[in-house]
Every structure is written in C-alpha cells, then in structure tokens.
Amino acid sequence: MPAKLMVIAAILAGPFLACAQTQLDLGLQGKHVDFGNQSFVRPFRTGASLPATCSIGEMFFNTTAPQGSNTFGCVAPNVWTLESGGAPFQVARTSSTVLTIGGDCTVPAPCRARSGALVYTFVTSATVTLASGSGLAYIYVSSGGVLTVGVSSGITSISCVGCTVAPQITQFPVDSIPLMTWNATLGTWDAAGTEQRAILSAGRSFSAGSNVTLTQTGNNVTISASGSGSGGGSSAVDMTVFDKTHIFAEFGFSGAAPWAYTGASCLGAVGTAGVSGEPVGLGFTASNAACFVYYPGAAGLSLPFVDFASGSAPAFHTLIGRYSRGNSNGLGTGDHYIGWSSAKDGTVANFIGIRYSASSGLWQCIIRAGGSDVAAQTISSTADAAVHTFSVTNGGLANSVTCMIGSASSTVTGTIPANSWFAVMGSSSSGSATFTAIEARIHFSGLAR
C-alpha cells in the first residue's frame, strides 16, 4: 500500500481504536484529576469487614463500623488502622434488652481512656443485658480503668460481660470518665441513650498552699503537710501540730476531762484573756504548794506516754501551750514549767522544756535529770501575766530540745533521761502559785501507746 494511503487508513482507524479501550490507568494516564464537578464519587473500597490483605497507603470504608469510626488506612502490609476521628466507646442498643459498649474497640483500632497520667486501652466490646426493672444506667470508665455500668435501685436485675455492674449509683463518680446514660423501662432499654462523653477535656487543677506538698503518681494526687515551722518551733499553718488539742475548759476532777491537776490545793480561778477572739483560759491557784495540770490525766488516762524522747532515735514530738504566769489574782510566784515531766506532782526531777526561774527572773530552755539541770539556756522574753505561746520540740534530733516563747527561741543539748512522760504546765511554789492555761497541743510522729 502506498505510504499516503497508509497514513489515511491510520487516521480513519483512530476513533475505532480509541473506542476499543474501555479502562484507563488513572495513576499513569491521569493528570490533575478533579472530581469536583462529578455528580457521584466514592473514593474508597467499601465492605462489611476489613480485607485480610492490604498495601501501604490503601484506604477502606467499613460499612458495619459505628458512625464516625468507619475509615481505615493500611499503615503496614496487611495492617489496618482506624483513621477517622470518631470518639471511643460507642454504645449501641443491639436488642431491647442488650446494650453493646465499645463495638468499635479492636486490636488494630483500640479504644482508649485517660485518667490523670494513665491511659487505659480496650480492644474488645462489652455487653450489658437487662432482665428486669426501671431506672437509669450510668456507663463509664472508673479511675482504675474498669468499664463500669452503674445502676440505680430501680434496676433490679442486670448482668455484664466485659464490664462490671455497680449498684446504687445515682450519678457519675467524680473520678470517673463518663460515656453514656441509658434509661430502662420495665425490663427494656429505651430506644436511645444520652451522650455523656467530653471529646475535649482537661483534668482538675491542684495548687499547693503553705506547708502543703502535692505529688501525682499515675491518676492519684497525694496531698501532704510539709515542714514543722522554722527553727524547730511551731507554725500557725503547720497542720501536724494540731493532731491533739486539749482546751482547758473544765476542771480535771469532772471525770470527763482528759487532763488532770495536782492535789486538792490546786484550785480553779478566773483566768487571763488571750488574743482577740480567744476564750479566757482557766486560771489555777494554790498556796505554798505545787500546782500543775498534766496530760494524760483523768478519764482513765492516768498512765504516762511511753518513752519517746530519749536515746539516739527519739520520735519527733512537739508540745505547744497557751500559758500565762498569772491569773485574776495576779502574778504567780515560784518556778513555772511548760514541757514534759516524768512525774505529775510538780517535782520535775526529770524534765524537758521551758522553765521560768523565779530566782533569776528569766525564762529558760532546760533538760533535767535526777533533780539537776543537764543543760539550761536563757530565752529572751518578758515575764508578765499576758498569755504567750510556748513551744517545746526536739525537731527530730536526739538529746536536743528547742524552746520558743512567741518568736524568741533557744536550743539546748544534753543527755535526756530514759523515762515515761506527762505533758505538764504549772508552778512549783512555796508561795502563791497562780497561772492560766488556755490550751495544749501535742504532736508525735510514730508514737504508739
């Protein structure tokens, strides 16, 4: 055939050849593909279950997955991962008596819930079967990572597979992760429940105040007291010193008071007022005799504390007293003691704490053993009838005591005798023994009685 005729034949055959090609490879033949004007587009394969095999980058739409959790991508050969942003733990009514929780939770696409710093993972669904009753069911993840269905008292029979039933629940626990509420009426689940999930949420914020330490471990926040006051003394915001507080509002002989006082000569009187808002303390008076209040005292507590102060490893202990060297009758004479004594009769042969020395007119921090001073150090403070805060503590140190009157302090060291101890406040006098006791606060660390 002449060349001219061959060209004409090729031109004429072109449309017929084109019509014979019914499929195009868009990956190779397409360019700048735009489906924006198409009346119908379905970009993914669809099906009721994920294909057993896939290639990286392949996408699939699962028609049986819950709404919002249908789209999957192939992230590795034959490995599908949920790509859509559906919230976890879909709850569906699969029959009039059965709820399915987490029907979309699988190994390739697990459901996750966060509590504090912990993240819990769920890869299987749970079913809740209602047998009888009416009321509201609360579906949630507990702070311990347990899928839970809490029910009110009206739901009389219910069972769970893959979850736990919690009875007598009338609201979501404060530390739980809410999912859904679903009402039951006469043994049948309502047609729909109420969504309770927070897609975006934040945990509570905790702020540590003075002398408070916050420590978070997992989903638990531990709140603890820190410090015990500067200089080993007391602090108005240190919670540990308020472990035991005894206000002297009645005489020890009443039988109801946990404290007592020495001898028949130690009588009550009108006390001295403290700071504004503080009650007037109970005054005590005795003539030519020691007058002490002590704890443990009446009401069956007459035995002293076991030894907590001596040795190389004493218990951390603090005694704080609101005390005045006087009452309505005037200033007291003799020596005054606020601290720990091995006796409750005012002899103070063995003593740890604060003493007012009548002979020198000074307050001192002292340790006494066998009737003699082991150590003594002056505390700068006015010897008057006003109520002051007296503090005696070892600060956790062996053979040491730190004494404070208000903000003035002094520390002494010396061998503390091994004894049992009473907390005492009062006067050892051969004249008029008067004082006011408003309250005493006692704190031990690790002491057993």
C-alpha positions as CSV (number, residue, x, y, z in Angstrom):
1,M,0.0,0.0,0.0
2,P,1.4,3.4,-0.9
3,A,2.6,5.4,2.1
4,K,0.0,8.1,1.5
5,L,-2.9,5.6,1.8
6,M,-1.3,4.1,5.0
7,V,-1.5,7.4,6.7
8,I,-5.1,8.0,5.7
9,A,-6.0,4.5,6.9
10,A,-4.4,5.2,10.3
11,I,-6.3,8.4,10.7
12,L,-9.6,6.8,9.8
13,A,-8.9,3.9,12.2
14,G,-8.0,6.1,15.2
15,P,-11.5,6.6,16.6
16,F,-12.3,2.9,16.4
17,L,-9.1,2.0,18.2
18,A,-9.9,4.5,20.9
19,C,-13.4,3.1,21.4
20,A,-12.0,-0.3,21.9
21,Q,-10.1,0.8,25.2
22,T,-12.7,0.5,28.0
23,Q,-10.4,1.0,31.1
24,L,-7.8,3.7,31.9
25,D,-5.0,3.6,34.4
26,L,-5.5,6.9,36.2
27,G,-2.2,6.5,38.0
28,L,-0.4,6.6,34.7
29,Q,-2.7,8.3,32.3
30,G,-4.5,10.8,34.5
31,K,-3.2,14.3,35.1
32,H,-4.6,16.9,37.5
33,V,-7.6,14.8,38.4
34,D,-10.5,16.9,39.7
35,F,-13.8,15.2,40.8
36,G,-15.3,18.5,41.9
37,N,-17.9,18.6,39.2
38,Q,-18.9,14.9,39.4
39,S,-22.4,14.0,40.5
40,F,-21.2,10.9,42.3
41,V,-17.8,10.0,43.8
42,R,-16.8,7.0,46.0
43,P,-13.1,7.1,46.5
44,F,-12.6,4.1,48.8
45,R,-13.3,0.4,48.6
46,T,-16.2,-0.5,50.9
47,G,-17.3,-3.6,52.7
48,A,-18.7,-5.1,55.9
49,S,-15.3,-6.2,57.2
50,L,-11.6,-5.2,56.7
51,P,-9.9,-7.1,53.9
52,A,-7.3,-9.7,55.1
53,T,-4.6,-8.1,52.9
54,C,-3.6,-4.6,52.0
55,S,-0.8,-2.4,50.7
56,I,0.6,0.6,52.5
57,G,-1.4,3.7,51.7
58,E,-4.6,1.8,50.8
59,M,-7.9,3.1,52.3
60,F,-11.1,1.2,53.2
61,F,-14.6,2.2,54.4
62,N,-16.1,-0.3,56.8
63,T,-19.9,-0.1,56.4
64,T,-20.6,-2.1,59.7
65,A,-18.4,0.1,62.0
66,P,-20.1,2.7,64.2
67,Q,-20.6,6.1,62.7
68,G,-17.5,8.2,62.8
69,S,-15.3,5.2,63.1
70,N,-15.6,3.8,59.5
71,T,-12.4,4.9,57.7
72,F,-9.3,2.7,57.9
73,G,-5.8,3.1,56.4
74,C,-3.2,0.5,55.6
75,V,-0.1,1.5,57.6
76,A,1.9,-1.6,57.0
77,P,1.4,-4.7,54.8
78,N,-1.9,-6.3,55.9
79,V,-2.2,-3.9,58.9
80,W,-5.3,-1.6,59.1
81,T,-5.6,1.3,61.5
82,L,-8.6,3.4,62.2
83,E,-8.1,6.8,60.6
84,S,-11.3,8.7,61.3
85,G,-11.6,10.8,64.5
86,G,-14.6,9.0,66.0
87,A,-14.8,9.1,69.8
88,P,-14.1,5.7,71.5
89,F,-16.7,3.6,73.3
90,Q,-19.7,3.8,71.1
91,V,-22.7,2.5,73.0
92,A,-25.4,0.9,70.9
93,R,-28.8,-0.8,71.6
94,T,-28.4,-4.1,69.8
95,S,-31.7,-5.5,71.1
96,S,-34.5,-4.4,73.5
97,T,-32.5,-5.9,76.4
98,V,-28.9,-5.7,75.3
99,L,-26.5,-2.7,75.1
100,T,-23.1,-3.2,73.3
101,I,-20.3,-1.0,74.6
102,G,-17.2,-0.4,72.5
103,G,-18.3,-2.3,69.5
104,D,-15.5,-0.5,67.6
105,C,-12.8,-1.5,70.0
106,T,-10.4,-3.9,68.3
107,V,-6.7,-4.7,68.4
108,P,-5.9,-2.7,65.2
109,A,-8.2,0.1,66.4
110,P,-8.3,0.1,70.3
111,C,-10.4,2.4,72.4
112,R,-8.5,4.5,74.9
113,A,-9.5,6.4,78.0
114,R,-7.2,8.7,80.1
115,S,-7.4,9.2,83.8
116,G,-4.7,11.5,85.2
117,A,-1.4,10.4,83.8
118,L,-2.7,6.9,83.0
119,V,-4.1,5.8,79.6
120,Y,-6.2,2.6,79.6
121,T,-6.6,0.6,76.4
122,F,-9.6,-1.6,75.4
123,V,-9.6,-4.0,72.5
124,T,-12.9,-5.9,72.9
125,S,-16.5,-4.9,73.3
126,A,-18.8,-5.4,76.4
127,T,-22.5,-6.3,76.6
128,V,-25.0,-5.3,79.2
129,T,-28.1,-7.4,79.5
130,L,-31.2,-6.1,81.3
131,A,-33.5,-8.7,82.9
132,S,-35.9,-6.5,84.9
133,G,-36.5,-3.1,86.5
134,S,-36.7,0.5,85.6
135,G,-34.2,3.3,86.1
136,L,-31.1,5.0,84.8
137,A,-27.8,3.2,83.9
138,Y,-24.5,5.2,84.1
139,I,-21.9,3.8,81.7
140,Y,-18.3,5.0,82.5
141,V,-14.7,4.0,82.9
142,S,-13.6,4.1,86.5
143,S,-10.4,5.8,87.7
144,G,-8.9,2.3,87.9
145,G,-9.6,1.6,84.2
146,V,-12.6,-0.7,84.7
147,L,-15.5,-0.4,82.2
148,T,-18.5,0.0,84.6
149,V,-22.2,0.2,84.4
150,G,-23.7,1.9,87.5
151,V,-27.4,1.4,88.1
152,S,-30.0,2.9,90.3
153,S,-32.0,0.9,92.8
154,G,-34.9,0.6,90.3
155,I,-33.0,-1.7,88.0
156,T,-33.4,-5.0,89.8
157,S,-31.6,-7.5,87.6
158,I,-28.8,-6.8,85.1
159,S,-25.6,-8.6,84.0
160,C,-22.4,-7.5,82.3
161,V,-19.9,-9.4,80.1
162,G,-16.6,-7.5,79.7
163,C,-17.6,-4.9,82.3
164,T,-18.6,-4.5,85.9
165,V,-22.0,-3.7,87.4
166,A,-22.0,-1.1,90.3
167,P,-25.3,-1.0,92.3
168,Q,-26.9,2.0,94.0
169,I,-25.3,4.6,91.6
170,T,-27.2,7.9,91.2
171,Q,-24.5,9.9,89.5
172,F,-21.2,9.5,87.8
173,P,-18.4,9.1,90.3
174,V,-16.3,12.3,90.5
175,D,-13.1,10.4,89.4
176,S,-14.8,8.5,86.5
177,I,-14.8,9.0,82.7
178,P,-18.5,9.3,81.7
179,L,-19.6,7.6,78.4
180,M,-23.4,7.4,78.3
181,T,-26.6,7.3,80.3
182,W,-29.3,4.9,79.2
183,N,-32.8,4.6,80.7
184,A,-34.6,1.3,81.3
185,T,-38.4,0.9,81.5
186,L,-39.9,-2.3,82.8
187,G,-37.0,-4.5,81.7
188,T,-36.5,-2.9,78.3
189,W,-33.8,-0.4,77.2
190,D,-35.1,2.9,75.8
191,A,-34.6,3.3,72.0
192,A,-31.7,5.7,72.6
193,G,-29.4,6.8,75.3
194,T,-27.8,10.2,76.2
195,E,-24.3,11.0,75.1
196,Q,-22.1,12.0,78.1
197,R,-18.6,11.9,76.6
198,A,-16.4,15.1,76.6
199,I,-14.4,14.9,73.3
200,L,-12.0,17.5,74.6
201,S,-11.5,17.9,78.4
202,A,-8.9,18.7,81.0
203,G,-8.3,17.4,84.4
204,R,-8.7,19.3,87.6
205,S,-6.1,21.8,88.7
206,F,-4.5,21.5,92.1
207,S,-2.5,24.3,93.8
208,A,-0.3,23.7,96.9
209,G,-0.8,26.2,99.6
210,S,1.6,27.0,102.5
211,N,3.2,23.9,104.0
212,V,1.3,21.6,101.5
213,T,3.0,19.2,99.1
214,L,1.3,17.7,96.0
215,T,2.6,14.6,94.4
216,Q,1.0,12.9,91.4
217,T,1.5,9.2,90.7
218,G,-0.5,7.8,87.9
219,N,-4.0,9.1,88.4
220,N,-3.6,9.7,92.1
221,V,-2.7,13.0,93.8
222,T,-1.3,12.8,97.3
223,I,-1.7,15.9,99.5
224,S,0.6,16.0,102.5
225,A,1.9,18.5,105.0
226,S,5.4,19.7,104.8
227,G,7.6,21.4,107.3
228,S,7.2,21.8,111.1
229,G,7.8,25.5,111.5
230,S,11.1,27.4,111.3
231,G,13.7,27.0,113.9
232,G,12.1,23.7,115.1
233,G,9.2,25.5,116.7
234,S,5.6,26.0,115.8
235,S,4.0,27.4,112.7
236,A,0.4,28.7,112.6
237,V,-0.2,26.9,109.3
238,D,1.6,23.7,110.1
239,M,-1.2,21.1,110.3
240,T,0.9,18.5,112.2
241,V,0.8,20.4,115.4
242,F,-3.0,20.2,115.6
243,D,-3.0,16.4,115.9
244,K,-4.1,16.5,119.5
245,T,-5.6,19.7,121.0
246,H,-7.0,20.0,124.6
247,I,-8.7,23.2,125.7
248,F,-8.8,23.6,129.4
249,A,-12.5,24.5,129.8
250,E,-13.3,22.4,132.8
251,F,-11.7,21.0,136.0
252,G,-9.9,17.7,135.7
253,F,-11.9,16.2,138.6
254,S,-15.1,16.3,136.5
255,G,-14.1,12.9,135.1
256,A,-14.8,14.0,131.6
257,A,-11.6,15.9,131.1
258,P,-8.6,14.1,129.5
259,W,-6.2,16.0,131.7
260,A,-6.0,16.4,135.5
261,Y,-4.3,18.6,138.1
262,T,-2.1,18.0,141.1
263,G,-3.6,17.8,144.6
264,A,-6.5,19.3,146.5
265,S,-4.6,22.6,146.9
266,C,-4.7,23.3,143.2
267,L,-8.0,25.2,142.8
268,G,-9.7,27.0,139.9
269,A,-9.9,30.7,139.4
270,V,-10.7,33.3,136.7
271,G,-8.0,33.1,134.1
272,T,-6.3,35.7,131.9
273,A,-7.6,36.7,128.4
274,G,-5.5,35.8,125.4
275,V,-5.5,37.4,121.9
276,S,-8.7,38.8,120.4
277,G,-11.2,36.1,119.7
278,E,-9.6,33.6,122.1
279,P,-11.5,32.4,125.1
280,V,-10.4,33.3,128.6
281,G,-8.3,30.5,129.9
282,L,-8.9,28.5,133.1
283,G,-7.0,30.0,136.0
284,F,-5.3,27.9,138.7
285,T,-4.3,28.9,142.2
286,A,-2.5,27.2,145.1
287,S,-0.9,28.4,148.3
288,N,2.6,27.1,149.3
289,A,2.2,24.0,147.1
290,A,2.9,22.9,143.5
291,C,0.0,23.4,141.1
292,F,0.3,21.6,137.8
293,V,-2.1,20.4,135.0
294,Y,-1.0,17.4,133.1
295,Y,-1.9,15.0,130.3
296,P,-2.7,12.1,130.2
297,G,-4.8,12.7,133.2
298,A,-8.3,11.8,134.3
299,A,-10.9,9.7,132.5
300,G,-8.8,6.6,132.7
301,L,-5.7,8.1,131.1
302,S,-3.6,8.4,134.2
303,L,-0.7,6.4,132.7
304,P,2.1,8.5,131.1
305,F,3.3,8.2,127.5
306,V,5.9,5.6,126.9
307,D,9.4,7.0,126.4
308,F,9.6,8.9,123.1
309,A,12.3,11.5,124.0
310,S,15.5,9.7,125.0
311,G,18.0,7.6,123.0
312,S,19.6,8.0,119.6
313,A,16.3,7.8,117.6
314,P,13.5,9.6,119.5
315,A,10.1,10.3,118.0
316,F,9.6,13.7,116.5
317,H,7.5,15.4,119.2
318,T,6.0,18.9,119.8
319,L,4.1,20.4,122.7
320,I,2.5,23.8,122.3
321,G,0.8,25.6,125.2
322,R,-1.1,28.9,125.5
323,Y,0.0,29.9,129.0
324,S,0.3,32.8,131.4
325,R,2.3,33.2,134.6
326,G,-0.6,34.6,136.5
327,N,-4.5,34.8,136.7
328,S,-7.1,37.1,138.1
329,N,-5.3,37.0,141.5
330,G,-2.1,38.4,140.0
331,L,1.4,37.0,139.0
332,G,2.4,33.6,140.3
333,T,5.5,33.1,142.4
334,G,8.0,30.2,142.2
335,D,9.2,28.4,139.2
336,H,6.9,27.7,136.2
337,Y,7.3,24.8,133.8
338,I,5.8,24.0,130.3
339,G,7.1,20.8,128.8
340,W,7.5,17.1,129.6
341,S,8.0,15.6,133.0
342,S,8.4,12.1,134.3
343,A,6.1,12.9,137.3
344,K,2.8,14.6,137.6
345,D,3.2,16.0,141.1
346,G,5.3,19.1,140.3
347,T,8.6,17.7,141.4
348,V,10.1,18.0,137.9
349,A,13.2,15.9,138.8
350,N,13.3,14.7,135.2
351,F,12.0,17.4,132.8
352,I,12.4,18.6,129.2
353,G,11.2,22.1,128.1
354,I,10.7,25.6,129.4
355,R,11.2,26.9,132.9
356,Y,10.6,30.3,134.5
357,S,13.3,30.7,137.2
358,A,11.9,32.9,139.9
359,S,15.4,33.5,141.4
360,S,16.8,35.0,138.2
361,G,13.6,36.3,136.7
362,L,14.3,34.6,133.4
363,W,12.7,32.0,131.1
364,Q,15.0,29.2,130.2
365,C,15.1,26.1,128.0
366,I,16.3,23.2,130.1
367,I,16.9,19.5,130.3
368,R,16.8,18.0,133.9
369,A,17.8,14.5,135.1
370,G,17.8,13.1,138.6
371,G,16.9,16.5,140.1
372,S,19.7,18.5,138.5
373,D,20.0,20.6,135.3
374,V,21.8,18.9,132.5
375,A,21.6,22.0,130.3
376,A,20.0,25.4,130.6
377,Q,19.8,28.3,128.2
378,T,18.1,31.7,128.6
379,I,15.2,32.7,126.3
380,S,14.7,36.4,125.9
381,S,11.0,37.1,126.9
382,T,9.1,39.3,129.2
383,A,8.0,37.6,132.5
384,D,4.4,39.0,132.7
385,A,0.8,37.9,133.1
386,A,0.0,38.0,129.4
387,V,-0.8,34.8,127.6
388,H,2.0,33.6,125.3
389,T,2.5,30.7,123.0
390,F,5.1,28.3,124.4
391,S,6.6,25.6,122.1
392,V,8.8,22.6,123.1
393,T,10.1,20.3,120.3
394,N,13.1,18.1,119.6
395,G,12.9,18.7,115.9
396,G,13.5,15.0,115.4
397,L,17.0,15.3,116.9
398,A,18.4,13.1,119.7
399,N,19.3,14.7,123.1
400,S,18.2,18.1,122.0
401,V,15.3,20.4,122.7
402,T,14.3,23.7,121.1
403,C,12.1,26.1,123.1
404,M,10.1,29.1,121.8
405,I,8.1,31.8,123.6
406,G,6.4,33.7,120.8
407,S,9.2,34.3,118.3
408,A,12.1,34.1,120.8
409,S,13.8,30.7,120.8
410,S,16.7,28.8,122.4
411,T,18.1,25.3,121.8
412,V,19.9,23.1,124.4
413,T,21.6,19.8,124.1
414,G,22.3,17.2,126.8
415,T,21.5,13.6,127.6
416,I,17.8,13.2,128.0
417,P,17.0,10.6,130.7
418,A,15.0,7.5,129.7
419,N,11.5,7.8,131.3
420,S,7.8,7.8,130.6
421,W,6.4,11.3,130.2
422,F,3.5,13.5,131.0
423,A,2.8,16.8,129.3
424,V,2.8,19.5,132.1
425,M,2.1,23.1,132.7
426,G,2.2,24.8,136.1
427,S,4.1,26.2,139.0
428,S,6.2,24.8,141.7
429,S,5.9,27.3,144.5
430,S,6.3,27.8,148.3
431,G,4.1,30.9,148.0
432,S,1.2,31.8,145.8
433,A,1.2,29.5,142.7
434,T,-1.0,31.1,140.0
435,F,-1.2,30.6,136.3
436,T,-3.6,30.4,133.3
437,A,-3.9,27.5,130.9
438,I,-5.9,28.1,127.7
439,E,-4.9,25.1,125.6
440,A,-2.3,22.5,124.9
441,R,-1.5,20.9,121.5
442,I,0.5,17.7,121.4
443,H,2.0,16.0,118.3
444,F,4.0,12.8,118.0
445,S,5.4,11.1,114.9
446,G,5.2,7.3,115.1
447,L,4.4,7.0,118.8
448,A,2.4,4.1,120.0
449,R,0.8,4.0,123.4
